[in-house]
Amino acid sequence: MPKGGAAAAEPQPFSLKDINANNMVSWMKPFDGGVWLCTIAYIVFGAILCWAIEGSAGNTDYLIDDKMSKMSLLQSVWGGTLDLWLGGPSILTAVTWPGRFCLLGYTLFIFITVSMYTANLVNFMVSAEVTPKLVNSLQEVMDTNQKLCILDAASAAIMGAFSIKEENVVRMDEQGSMTEMMFNGGCAAALLGKDDYRVYISGSKAIFTVCTDEGDEKHWATCADPEVKPEVFNLECTCSDLFKDISECRDECPYAKRYCSVQRVTDPNFAFEFTWALPINSYFNQHVSAWLSNFKTTGQVVELRNQYMIKPTPDVCSSSAGEVSPLKLKDMIGVTIIGTGIMFLGAFIAVANKISSLLCKRGAAASSDERDPMSAIPEEGAKIDPSSMSTEQYLAATTAKAKVLEAMIAALPSGSSGGSFGDRNIGASGDAGFEKDGGADASKPKPEPNGDKTDDDFLSGVSSWWQS
């Protein structure tokens, strides 16, 4: 058998040609552009939200010099980005329950994103090593002077219809031997029908023989030498231990899922159908043609194909490396919505706690004012503003000042007659400082208690304070 194609795909040694733009960004291929933008936006959003919740709660991991600032916000975004590379929360922390909810949604997104990226990255790396070079059309095979495998029974008709040269053709007797020839690099492509592709490649539901003798030139289903037996290829073999994957029992099933790395290429310019005829019982032609036309128009052909071809041969190669595609934004919708919802729950709890705290403080202040009307009395030297007080508070404030004034007057020495305040006579003219209540020594002057100040000066000060 030829040695090449997918069967001989091996890692190539490194060369300077490998340093190119495609290889430089190959690590980004597991995600498409939309997923990368979504991931970056989510990291920034989550870091800002955690910074707002935890920083306002006094978490020092989100503060610089015990303050929330632009630099502390930038530090939070940096920590969130680092958490993505580390695959989990190791930089951002939480000390409050709202912050914990925020971090829960954030880390859920990171966990799923990193897991999906890692799994898809492995598939991309494997695919890059084992996928052989593809041809995109029948014309490309001829233009590049490559070989094309065709069933021998149909080769003349196909070569005549599409002007295929003899030197570009490898004739094979059956679909199984033709697929094996292509797999080993004997031809760059093989012409298979869609049902043949399902049976021999994607569904791996065929059992056939191939002559693998090195002395045989054609490598058909039977060997040219009748004494040499062809090898049996059982594509639908299963492990005797049902709990083992097929890759774990290759000694039992060496050919199971053998052609999963072969890829299907549809050429829009190639279409070929075989005609049939009934040369002996030709009078049945019209009846059979009408019967087939009726099957096609009523949809019974599609129904029968699904029943006898599609369902019995499910695609067992759908997870193969040859069919890897980057994850798209729609694949991340679920985890993005769930993670964002959990983060917003934390933000809602934080806002509710803040509002509740403010309402409690205002309620406590209002309750304190109702219980103690004296709480609104201005401090010493402050003016009484009736517009900012209730009637009860204003009366309490003025009464308190009156009591202070009474105590101050009571501390004064006896003065001259004039107005009275309590049980004291207050002098209002120049006879202040003398007894006016008939004492024994009415004409004896009293010592000045205020040094150089007179009683009139003191009363003037009291009057000024009262008017304030």
Salt bridges, closest charged atoms under 4 A:
ASP152 OD1 - ARG171 NE 3.62
GLU166 OE2 - ARG171 NH1 2.43
GLU180 OE2 - ARG258 NH2 2.96
ASP195 OD1 - ARG305 NH2 2.54
GLU236 OE1 - LYS205 NZ 3.95
ASP431 OD2 - LYS436 NZ 3.81
